[in-house]
Amino acid sequence: MDVNDLRSVVTVVSLLTFVGIVAWAWSRRNQSAFDEAAQLPFKED
């Protein structure tokens, strides 16, 4: 395995990880939890 093959594998894995995180962050299933977390600084104790 050449060093360039390793670089290619790391690039593909990084891209897939990034796409997975973006898909998770924009999924409708998590929207209510994120909306609630966004309001935390404005809530009074």
mmCIF entry with sequence, helices, sheets and N, C-alpha, C, O atoms, coordinates in Angstrom:
data_MODEL
# 
_entry.id   MODEL 
# 
_entity.id                         1 
_entity.type                       polymer 
_entity.pdbx_number_of_molecules   1 
# 
_entity_poly.entity_id                      1 
_entity_poly.type                           'polypeptide(L)' 
_entity_poly.nstd_linkage                   no 
_entity_poly.nstd_monomer                   no 
_entity_poly.pdbx_seq_one_letter_code       MDVNDLRSVVTVVSLLTFVGIVAWAWSRRNQSAFDEAAQLPFKED 
_entity_poly.pdbx_seq_one_letter_code_can   MDVNDLRSVVTVVSLLTFVGIVAWAWSRRNQSAFDEAAQLPFKED 
_entity_poly.pdbx_strand_id                 A 
# 
loop_
_entity_poly_seq.entity_id 
_entity_poly_seq.num 
_entity_poly_seq.mon_id 
_entity_poly_seq.hetero 
1 1  MET n 
1 2  ASP n 
1 3  VAL n 
1 4  ASN n 
1 5  ASP n 
1 6  LEU n 
1 7  ARG n 
1 8  SER n 
1 9  VAL n 
1 10 VAL n 
1 11 THR n 
1 12 VAL n 
1 13 VAL n 
1 14 SER n 
1 15 LEU n 
1 16 LEU n 
1 17 THR n 
1 18 PHE n 
1 19 VAL n 
1 20 GLY n 
1 21 ILE n 
1 22 VAL n 
1 23 ALA n 
1 24 TRP n 
1 25 ALA n 
1 26 TRP n 
1 27 SER n 
1 28 ARG n 
1 29 ARG n 
1 30 ASN n 
1 31 GLN n 
1 32 SER n 
1 33 ALA n 
1 34 PHE n 
1 35 ASP n 
1 36 GLU n 
1 37 ALA n 
1 38 ALA n 
1 39 GLN n 
1 40 LEU n 
1 41 PRO n 
1 42 PHE n 
1 43 LYS n 
1 44 GLU n 
1 45 ASP n 
# 
_struct_asym.id          A 
_struct_asym.entity_id   1 
# 
loop_
_struct_conf.conf_type_id 
_struct_conf.id 
_struct_conf.pdbx_PDB_helix_id 
_struct_conf.beg_label_comp_id 
_struct_conf.beg_label_asym_id 
_struct_conf.beg_label_seq_id 
_struct_conf.pdbx_beg_PDB_ins_code 
_struct_conf.end_label_comp_id 
_struct_conf.end_label_asym_id 
_struct_conf.end_label_seq_id 
_struct_conf.pdbx_end_PDB_ins_code 
_struct_conf.beg_auth_comp_id 
_struct_conf.beg_auth_asym_id 
_struct_conf.beg_auth_seq_id 
_struct_conf.end_auth_comp_id 
_struct_conf.end_auth_asym_id 
_struct_conf.end_auth_seq_id 
_struct_conf.pdbx_PDB_helix_class 
_struct_conf.details 
_struct_conf.pdbx_PDB_helix_length 
HELX_P HELX_P1 AA1 VAL A 3  ? ALA A 25 ? VAL A 3  ALA A 25 1 ? 23 
HELX_P HELX_P2 AA2 ARG A 28 ? ASN A 30 ? ARG A 28 ASN A 30 5 ? 3  
HELX_P HELX_P3 AA3 GLN A 31 ? ALA A 38 ? GLN A 31 ALA A 38 1 ? 8  
HELX_P HELX_P4 AA4 LEU A 40 ? PHE A 42 ? LEU A 40 PHE A 42 5 ? 3  
# 
_struct_conf_type.id          HELX_P 
_struct_conf_type.criteria    ? 
_struct_conf_type.reference   ? 
# 
loop_
_atom_site.group_PDB 
_atom_site.id 
_atom_site.type_symbol 
_atom_site.label_atom_id 
_atom_site.label_alt_id 
_atom_site.label_comp_id 
_atom_site.label_asym_id 
_atom_site.label_entity_id 
_atom_site.label_seq_id 
_atom_site.pdbx_PDB_ins_code 
_atom_site.Cartn_x 
_atom_site.Cartn_y 
_atom_site.Cartn_z 
_atom_site.occupancy 
_atom_site.B_iso_or_equiv 
_atom_site.pdbx_formal_charge 
_atom_site.auth_seq_id 
_atom_site.auth_comp_id 
_atom_site.auth_asym_id 
_atom_site.auth_atom_id 
_atom_site.pdbx_PDB_model_num 
ATOM 1   N N  . MET A 1 1  ? 0.848   -1.179 0.000  1.00 0.00 ? 1  MET A N  1 
ATOM 2   C CA . MET A 1 1  ? 0.000   0.000  0.000  1.00 0.00 ? 1  MET A CA 1 
ATOM 3   C C  . MET A 1 1  ? 0.892   1.240  0.000  1.00 0.00 ? 1  MET A C  1 
ATOM 4   O O  . MET A 1 1  ? 1.756   1.409  0.861  1.00 0.00 ? 1  MET A O  1 
ATOM 5   N N  . ASP A 1 2  ? 0.668   2.062  -0.946 1.00 0.00 ? 2  ASP A N  1 
ATOM 6   C CA . ASP A 1 2  ? 1.433   3.301  -1.106 1.00 0.00 ? 2  ASP A CA 1 
ATOM 7   C C  . ASP A 1 2  ? 0.860   4.373  -0.185 1.00 0.00 ? 2  ASP A C  1 
ATOM 8   O O  . ASP A 1 2  ? -0.297  4.284  0.226  1.00 0.00 ? 2  ASP A O  1 
ATOM 9   N N  . VAL A 1 3  ? 1.651   5.367  0.133  1.00 0.00 ? 3  VAL A N  1 
ATOM 10  C CA . VAL A 1 3  ? 1.192   6.453  0.998  1.00 0.00 ? 3  VAL A CA 1 
ATOM 11  C C  . VAL A 1 3  ? 0.047   7.224  0.342  1.00 0.00 ? 3  VAL A C  1 
ATOM 12  O O  . VAL A 1 3  ? -0.822  7.749  1.038  1.00 0.00 ? 3  VAL A O  1 
ATOM 13  N N  . ASN A 1 4  ? 0.038   7.294  -0.975 1.00 0.00 ? 4  ASN A N  1 
ATOM 14  C CA . ASN A 1 4  ? -1.045  7.981  -1.672 1.00 0.00 ? 4  ASN A CA 1 
ATOM 15  C C  . ASN A 1 4  ? -2.364  7.210  -1.563 1.00 0.00 ? 4  ASN A C  1 
ATOM 16  O O  . ASN A 1 4  ? -3.433  7.819  -1.517 1.00 0.00 ? 4  ASN A O  1 
ATOM 17  N N  . ASP A 1 5  ? -2.296  5.881  -1.521 1.00 0.00 ? 5  ASP A N  1 
ATOM 18  C CA . ASP A 1 5  ? -3.502  5.080  -1.296 1.00 0.00 ? 5  ASP A CA 1 
ATOM 19  C C  . ASP A 1 5  ? -4.074  5.363  0.089  1.00 0.00 ? 5  ASP A C  1 
ATOM 20  O O  . ASP A 1 5  ? -5.287  5.497  0.249  1.00 0.00 ? 5  ASP A O  1 
ATOM 21  N N  . LEU A 1 6  ? -3.213  5.452  1.072  1.00 0.00 ? 6  LEU A N  1 
ATOM 22  C CA . LEU A 1 6  ? -3.640  5.763  2.433  1.00 0.00 ? 6  LEU A CA 1 
ATOM 23  C C  . LEU A 1 6  ? -4.279  7.148  2.493  1.00 0.00 ? 6  LEU A C  1 
ATOM 24  O O  . LEU A 1 6  ? -5.303  7.332  3.151  1.00 0.00 ? 6  LEU A O  1 
ATOM 25  N N  . ARG A 1 7  ? -3.690  8.103  1.821  1.00 0.00 ? 7  ARG A N  1 
ATOM 26  C CA . ARG A 1 7  ? -4.260  9.452  1.775  1.00 0.00 ? 7  ARG A CA 1 
ATOM 27  C C  . ARG A 1 7  ? -5.637  9.440  1.127  1.00 0.00 ? 7  ARG A C  1 
ATOM 28  O O  . ARG A 1 7  ? -6.545  10.134 1.584  1.00 0.00 ? 7  ARG A O  1 
ATOM 29  N N  . SER A 1 8  ? -5.797  8.669  0.083  1.00 0.00 ? 8  SER A N  1 
ATOM 30  C CA . SER A 1 8  ? -7.094  8.567  -0.587 1.00 0.00 ? 8  SER A CA 1 
ATOM 31  C C  . SER A 1 8  ? -8.145  7.957  0.338  1.00 0.00 ? 8  SER A C  1 
ATOM 32  O O  . SER A 1 8  ? -9.280  8.433  0.386  1.00 0.00 ? 8  SER A O  1 
ATOM 33  N N  . VAL A 1 9  ? -7.781  6.925  1.060  1.00 0.00 ? 9  VAL A N  1 
ATOM 34  C CA . VAL A 1 9  ? -8.711  6.280  1.988  1.00 0.00 ? 9  VAL A CA 1 
ATOM 35  C C  . VAL A 1 9  ? -9.107  7.251  3.094  1.00 0.00 ? 9  VAL A C  1 
ATOM 36  O O  . VAL A 1 9  ? -10.283 7.334  3.448  1.00 0.00 ? 9  VAL A O  1 
ATOM 37  N N  . VAL A 1 10 ? -8.153  7.976  3.636  1.00 0.00 ? 10 VAL A N  1 
ATOM 38  C CA . VAL A 1 10 ? -8.443  8.945  4.697  1.00 0.00 ? 10 VAL A CA 1 
ATOM 39  C C  . VAL A 1 10 ? -9.343  10.053 4.166  1.00 0.00 ? 10 VAL A C  1 
ATOM 40  O O  . VAL A 1 10 ? -10.236 10.507 4.881  1.00 0.00 ? 10 VAL A O  1 
ATOM 41  N N  . THR A 1 11 ? -9.137  10.491 2.954  1.00 0.00 ? 11 THR A N  1 
ATOM 42  C CA . THR A 1 11 ? -9.977  11.527 2.356  1.00 0.00 ? 11 THR A CA 1 
ATOM 43  C C  . THR A 1 11 ? -11.405 11.040 2.185  1.00 0.00 ? 11 THR A C  1 
ATOM 44  O O  . THR A 1 11 ? -12.345 11.768 2.504  1.00 0.00 ? 11 THR A O  1 
ATOM 45  N N  . VAL A 1 12 ? -11.584 9.828  1.692  1.00 0.00 ? 12 VAL A N  1 
ATOM 46  C CA . VAL A 1 12 ? -12.928 9.281  1.490  1.00 0.00 ? 12 VAL A CA 1 
ATOM 47  C C  . VAL A 1 12 ? -13.631 9.084  2.833  1.00 0.00 ? 12 VAL A C  1 
ATOM 48  O O  . VAL A 1 12 ? -14.810 9.414  2.964  1.00 0.00 ? 12 VAL A O  1 
ATOM 49  N N  . VAL A 1 13 ? -12.933 8.559  3.816  1.00 0.00 ? 13 VAL A N  1 
ATOM 50  C CA . VAL A 1 13 ? -13.533 8.357  5.141  1.00 0.00 ? 13 VAL A CA 1 
ATOM 51  C C  . VAL A 1 13 ? -13.910 9.706  5.761  1.00 0.00 ? 13 VAL A C  1 
ATOM 52  O O  . VAL A 1 13 ? -14.969 9.828  6.378  1.00 0.00 ? 13 VAL A O  1 
ATOM 53  N N  . SER A 1 14 ? -13.066 10.701 5.604  1.00 0.00 ? 14 SER A N  1 
ATOM 54  C CA . SER A 1 14 ? -13.368 12.031 6.136  1.00 0.00 ? 14 SER A CA 1 
ATOM 55  C C  . SER A 1 14 ? -14.590 12.637 5.456  1.00 0.00 ? 14 SER A C  1 
ATOM 56  O O  . SER A 1 14 ? -15.432 13.242 6.119  1.00 0.00 ? 14 SER A O  1 
ATOM 57  N N  . LEU A 1 15 ? -14.692 12.481 4.155  1.00 0.00 ? 15 LEU A N  1 
ATOM 58  C CA . LEU A 1 15 ? -15.846 12.996 3.426  1.00 0.00 ? 15 LEU A CA 1 
ATOM 59  C C  . LEU A 1 15 ? -17.129 12.302 3.881  1.00 0.00 ? 15 LEU A C  1 
ATOM 60  O O  . LEU A 1 15 ? -18.144 12.961 4.108  1.00 0.00 ? 15 LEU A O  1 
ATOM 61  N N  . LEU A 1 16 ? -17.090 10.986 4.013  1.00 0.00 ? 16 LEU A N  1 
ATOM 62  C CA . LEU A 1 16 ? -18.272 10.247 4.464  1.00 0.00 ? 16 LEU A CA 1 
ATOM 63  C C  . LEU A 1 16 ? -18.665 10.640 5.887  1.00 0.00 ? 16 LEU A C  1 
ATOM 64  O O  . LEU A 1 16 ? -19.853 10.734 6.195  1.00 0.00 ? 16 LEU A O  1 
ATOM 65  N N  . THR A 1 17 ? -17.691 10.867 6.744  1.00 0.00 ? 17 THR A N  1 
ATOM 66  C CA . THR A 1 17 ? -17.974 11.322 8.105  1.00 0.00 ? 17 THR A CA 1 
ATOM 67  C C  . THR A 1 17 ? -18.633 12.690 8.090  1.00 0.00 ? 17 THR A C  1 
ATOM 68  O O  . THR A 1 17 ? -19.607 12.919 8.807  1.00 0.00 ? 17 THR A O  1 
ATOM 69  N N  . PHE A 1 18 ? -18.111 13.595 7.283  1.00 0.00 ? 18 PHE A N  1 
ATOM 70  C CA . PHE A 1 18 ? -18.681 14.932 7.168  1.00 0.00 ? 18 PHE A CA 1 
ATOM 71  C C  . PHE A 1 18 ? -20.117 14.879 6.661  1.00 0.00 ? 18 PHE A C  1 
ATOM 72  O O  . PHE A 1 18 ? -20.993 15.549 7.208  1.00 0.00 ? 18 PHE A O  1 
ATOM 73  N N  . VAL A 1 19 ? -20.360 14.094 5.630  1.00 0.00 ? 19 VAL A N  1 
ATOM 74  C CA . VAL A 1 19 ? -21.714 13.976 5.071  1.00 0.00 ? 19 VAL A CA 1 
ATOM 75  C C  . VAL A 1 19 ? -22.652 13.356 6.112  1.00 0.00 ? 19 VAL A C  1 
ATOM 76  O O  . VAL A 1 19 ? -23.810 13.760 6.216  1.00 0.00 ? 19 VAL A O  1 
ATOM 77  N N  . GLY A 1 20 ? -22.171 12.398 6.864  1.00 0.00 ? 20 GLY A N  1 
ATOM 78  C CA . GLY A 1 20 ? -22.984 11.794 7.918  1.00 0.00 ? 20 GLY A CA 1 
ATOM 79  C C  . GLY A 1 20 ? -23.357 12.784 9.005  1.00 0.00 ? 20 GLY A C  1 
ATOM 80  O O  . GLY A 1 20 ? -24.498 12.794 9.466  1.00 0.00 ? 20 GLY A O  1 
ATOM 81  N N  . ILE A 1 21 ? -22.416 13.612 9.421  1.00 0.00 ? 21 ILE A N  1 
ATOM 82  C CA . ILE A 1 21 ? -22.692 14.626 10.442 1.00 0.00 ? 21 ILE A CA 1 
ATOM 83  C C  . ILE A 1 21 ? -23.687 15.657 9.924  1.00 0.00 ? 21 ILE A C  1 
ATOM 84  O O  . ILE A 1 21 ? -24.587 16.068 10.655 1.00 0.00 ? 21 ILE A O  1 
ATOM 85  N N  . VAL A 1 22 ? -23.536 16.077 8.676  1.00 0.00 ? 22 VAL A N  1 
ATOM 86  C CA . VAL A 1 22 ? -24.469 17.043 8.093  1.00 0.00 ? 22 VAL A CA 1 
ATOM 87  C C  . VAL A 1 22 ? -25.866 16.435 8.004  1.00 0.00 ? 22 VAL A C  1 
ATOM 88  O O  . VAL A 1 22 ? -26.848 17.108 8.317  1.00 0.00 ? 22 VAL A O  1 
ATOM 89  N N  . ALA A 1 23 ? -25.972 15.189 7.587  1.00 0.00 ? 23 ALA A N  1 
ATOM 90  C CA . ALA A 1 23 ? -27.277 14.532 7.492  1.00 0.00 ? 23 ALA A CA 1 
ATOM 91  C C  . ALA A 1 23 ? -27.915 14.410 8.871  1.00 0.00 ? 23 ALA A C  1 
ATOM 92  O O  . ALA A 1 23 ? -29.121 14.613 9.014  1.00 0.00 ? 23 ALA A O  1 
ATOM 93  N N  . TRP A 1 24 ? -27.125 14.082 9.879  1.00 0.00 ? 24 TRP A N  1 
ATOM 94  C CA . TRP A 1 24 ? -27.640 13.973 11.249 1.00 0.00 ? 24 TRP A CA 1 
ATOM 95  C C  . TRP A 1 24 ? -28.112 15.330 11.760 1.00 0.00 ? 24 TRP A C  1 
ATOM 96  O O  . TRP A 1 24 ? -29.168 15.422 12.386 1.00 0.00 ? 24 TRP A O  1 
ATOM 97  N N  . ALA A 1 25 ? -27.343 16.378 11.500 1.00 0.00 ? 25 ALA A N  1 
ATOM 98  C CA . ALA A 1 25 ? -27.689 17.704 11.995 1.00 0.00 ? 25 ALA A CA 1 
ATOM 99  C C  . ALA A 1 25 ? -28.936 18.260 11.324 1.00 0.00 ? 25 ALA A C  1 
ATOM 100 O O  . ALA A 1 25 ? -29.674 19.018 11.953 1.00 0.00 ? 25 ALA A O  1 
ATOM 101 N N  . TRP A 1 26 ? -29.195 17.913 10.082 1.00 0.00 ? 26 TRP A N  1 
ATOM 102 C CA . TRP A 1 26 ? -30.337 18.446 9.353  1.00 0.00 ? 26 TRP A CA 1 
ATOM 103 C C  . TRP A 1 26 ? -31.540 17.510 9.340  1.00 0.00 ? 26 TRP A C  1 
ATOM 104 O O  . TRP A 1 26 ? -32.536 17.803 8.678  1.00 0.00 ? 26 TRP A O  1 
ATOM 105 N N  . SER A 1 27 ? -31.469 16.390 10.059 1.00 0.00 ? 27 SER A N  1 
ATOM 106 C CA . SER A 1 27 ? -32.603 15.467 10.045 1.00 0.00 ? 27 SER A CA 1 
ATOM 107 C C  . SER A 1 27 ? -33.769 16.028 10.855 1.00 0.00 ? 27 SER A C  1 
ATOM 108 O O  . SER A 1 27 ? -33.568 16.670 11.886 1.00 0.00 ? 27 SER A O  1 
ATOM 109 N N  . ARG A 1 28 ? -34.971 15.783 10.385 1.00 0.00 ? 28 ARG A N  1 
ATOM 110 C CA . ARG A 1 28 ? -36.174 16.283 11.060 1.00 0.00 ? 28 ARG A CA 1 
ATOM 111 C C  . ARG A 1 28 ? -36.376 15.610 12.415 1.00 0.00 ? 28 ARG A C  1 
ATOM 112 O O  . ARG A 1 28 ? -37.007 16.177 13.307 1.00 0.00 ? 28 ARG A O  1 
ATOM 113 N N  . ARG A 1 29 ? -35.849 14.424 12.563 1.00 0.00 ? 29 ARG A N  1 
ATOM 114 C CA . ARG A 1 29 ? -36.011 13.690 13.819 1.00 0.00 ? 29 ARG A CA 1 
ATOM 115 C C  . ARG A 1 29 ? -35.334 14.420 14.980 1.00 0.00 ? 29 ARG A C  1 
ATOM 116 O O  . ARG A 1 29 ? -35.798 14.314 16.115 1.00 0.00 ? 29 ARG A O  1 
ATOM 117 N N  . ASN A 1 30 ? -34.249 15.157 14.726 1.00 0.00 ? 30 ASN A N  1 
ATOM 118 C CA . ASN A 1 30 ? -33.518 15.860 15.768 1.00 0.00 ? 30 ASN A CA 1 
ATOM 119 C C  . ASN A 1 30 ? -33.921 17.324 15.908 1.00 0.00 ? 30 ASN A C  1 
ATOM 120 O O  . ASN A 1 30 ? -33.395 18.026 16.772 1.00 0.00 ? 30 ASN A O  1 
ATOM 121 N N  . GLN A 1 31 ? -34.826 17.787 15.089 1.00 0.00 ? 31 GLN A N  1 
ATOM 122 C CA . GLN A 1 31 ? -35.157 19.209 15.062 1.00 0.00 ? 31 GLN A CA 1 
ATOM 123 C C  . GLN A 1 31 ? -35.703 19.698 16.401 1.00 0.00 ? 31 GLN A C  1 
ATOM 124 O O  . GLN A 1 31 ? -35.311 20.771 16.859 1.00 0.00 ? 31 GLN A O  1 
ATOM 125 N N  . SER A 1 32 ? -36.581 18.954 17.032 1.00 0.00 ? 32 SER A N  1 
ATOM 126 C CA . SER A 1 32 ? -37.162 19.416 18.291 1.00 0.00 ? 32 SER A CA 1 
ATOM 127 C C  . SER A 1 32 ? -36.105 19.503 19.391 1.00 0.00 ? 32 SER A C  1 
ATOM 128 O O  . SER A 1 32 ? -36.125 20.436 20.194 1.00 0.00 ? 32 SER A O  1 
ATOM 129 N N  . ALA A 1 33 ? -35.198 18.556 19.436 1.00 0.00 ? 33 ALA A N  1 
ATOM 130 C CA . ALA A 1 33 ? -34.134 18.600 20.442 1.00 0.00 ? 33 ALA A CA 1 
ATOM 131 C C  . ALA A 1 33 ? -33.208 19.787 20.208 1.00 0.00 ? 33 ALA A C  1 
ATOM 132 O O  . ALA A 1 33 ? -32.776 20.432 21.163 1.00 0.00 ? 33 ALA A O  1 
ATOM 133 N N  . PHE A 1 34 ? -32.900 20.079 18.948 1.00 0.00 ? 34 PHE A N  1 
ATOM 134 C CA . PHE A 1 34 ? -32.033 21.215 18.647 1.00 0.00 ? 34 PHE A CA 1 
ATOM 135 C C  . PHE A 1 34 ? -32.733 22.542 18.921 1.00 0.00 ? 34 PHE A C  1 
ATOM 136 O O  . PHE A 1 34 ? -32.100 23.493 19.379 1.00 0.00 ? 34 PHE A O  1 
ATOM 137 N N  . ASP A 1 35 ? -34.045 22.614 18.644 1.00 0.00 ? 35 ASP A N  1 
ATOM 138 C CA . ASP A 1 35 ? -34.791 23.833 18.950 1.00 0.00 ? 35 ASP A CA 1 
ATOM 139 C C  . ASP A 1 35 ? -34.828 24.090 20.453 1.00 0.00 ? 35 ASP A C  1 
ATOM 140 O O  . ASP A 1 35 ? -34.692 25.228 20.903 1.00 0.00 ? 35 ASP A O  1 
ATOM 141 N N  . GLU A 1 36 ? -35.013 23.031 21.212 1.00 0.00 ? 36 GLU A N  1 
ATOM 142 C CA . GLU A 1 36 ? -35.019 23.169 22.668 1.00 0.00 ? 36 GLU A CA 1 
ATOM 143 C C  . GLU A 1 36 ? -33.643 23.603 23.179 1.00 0.00 ? 36 GLU A C  1 
ATOM 144 O O  . GLU A 1 36 ? -33.553 24.458 24.060 1.00 0.00 ? 36 GLU A O  1 
ATOM 145 N N  . ALA A 1 37 ? -32.593 23.032 22.645 1.00 0.00 ? 37 ALA A N  1 
ATOM 146 C CA . ALA A 1 37 ? -31.240 23.399 23.061 1.00 0.00 ? 37 ALA A CA 1 
ATOM 147 C C  . ALA A 1 37 ? -30.908 24.830 22.664 1.00 0.00 ? 37 ALA A C  1 
ATOM 148 O O  . ALA A 1 37 ? -30.149 25.503 23.362 1.00 0.00 ? 37 ALA A O  1 
ATOM 149 N N  . ALA A 1 38 ? -31.458 25.300 21.568 1.00 0.00 ? 38 ALA A N  1 
ATOM 150 C CA . ALA A 1 38 ? -31.195 26.670 21.129 1.00 0.00 ? 38 ALA A CA 1 
ATOM 151 C C  . ALA A 1 38 ? -31.832 27.688 22.057 1.00 0.00 ? 38 ALA A C  1 
ATOM 152 O O  . ALA A 1 38 ? -31.363 28.823 22.143 1.00 0.00 ? 38 ALA A O  1 
ATOM 153 N N  . GLN A 1 39 ? -32.890 27.302 22.752 1.00 0.00 ? 39 GLN A N  1 
ATOM 154 C CA . GLN A 1 39 ? -33.588 28.224 23.651 1.00 0.00 ? 39 GLN A CA 1 
ATOM 155 C C  . GLN A 1 39 ? -33.022 28.212 25.076 1.00 0.00 ? 39 GLN A C  1 
ATOM 156 O O  . GLN A 1 39 ? -33.442 29.032 25.893 1.00 0.00 ? 39 GLN A O  1 
ATOM 157 N N  . LEU A 1 40 ? -32.108 27.336 25.394 1.00 0.00 ? 40 LEU A N  1 
ATOM 158 C CA . LEU A 1 40 ? -31.554 27.231 26.746 1.00 0.00 ? 40 LEU A CA 1 
ATOM 159 C C  . LEU A 1 40 ? -30.959 28.551 27.268 1.00 0.00 ? 40 LEU A C  1 
ATOM 160 O O  . LEU A 1 40 ? -31.193 28.880 28.431 1.00 0.00 ? 40 LEU A O  1 
ATOM 161 N N  . PRO A 1 41 ? -30.216 29.310 26.482 1.00 0.00 ? 41 PRO A N  1 
ATOM 162 C CA . PRO A 1 41 ? -29.657 30.559 27.030 1.00 0.00 ? 41 PRO A CA 1 
ATOM 163 C C  . PRO A 1 41 ? -30.717 31.589 27.399 1.00 0.00 ? 41 PRO A C  1 
ATOM 164 O O  . PRO A 1 41 ? -30.443 32.494 28.187 1.00 0.00 ? 41 PRO A O  1 
ATOM 165 N N  . PHE A 1 42 ? -31.906 31.472 26.854 1.00 0.00 ? 42 PHE A N  1 
ATOM 166 C CA . PHE A 1 42 ? -32.940 32.464 27.095 1.00 0.00 ? 42 PHE A CA 1 
ATOM 167 C C  . PHE A 1 42 ? -33.894 32.080 28.226 1.00 0.00 ? 42 PHE A C  1 
ATOM 168 O O  . PHE A 1 42 ? -34.703 32.902 28.657 1.00 0.00 ? 42 PHE A O  1 
ATOM 169 N N  . LYS A 1 43 ? -33.809 30.874 28.696 1.00 0.00 ? 43 LYS A N  1 
ATOM 170 C CA . LYS A 1 43 ? -34.697 30.408 29.769 1.00 0.00 ? 43 LYS A CA 1 
ATOM 171 C C  . LYS A 1 43 ? -34.161 30.894 31.109 1.00 0.00 ? 43 LYS A C  1 
ATOM 172 O O  . LYS A 1 43 ? -32.953 30.913 31.346 1.00 0.00 ? 43 LYS A O  1 
ATOM 173 N N  . GLU A 1 44 ? -35.077 31.282 31.966 1.00 0.00 ? 44 GLU A N  1 
ATOM 174 C CA . GLU A 1 44 ? -34.704 31.690 33.318 1.00 0.00 ? 44 GLU A CA 1 
ATOM 175 C C  . GLU A 1 44 ? -34.806 30.493 34.244 1.00 0.00 ? 44 GLU A C  1 
ATOM 176 O O  . GLU A 1 44 ? -35.622 29.596 34.034 1.00 0.00 ? 44 GLU A O  1 
ATOM 177 N N  . ASP A 1 45 ? -33.980 30.488 35.257 1.00 0.00 ? 45 ASP A N  1 
ATOM 178 C CA . ASP A 1 45 ? -33.992 29.371 36.215 1.00 0.00 ? 45 ASP A CA 1 
ATOM 179 C C  . ASP A 1 45 ? -35.172 29.441 37.132 1.00 0.00 ? 45 ASP A C  1 
ATOM 180 O O  . ASP A 1 45 ? -35.333 28.579 37.996 1.00 0.00 ? 45 ASP A O  1 
# 
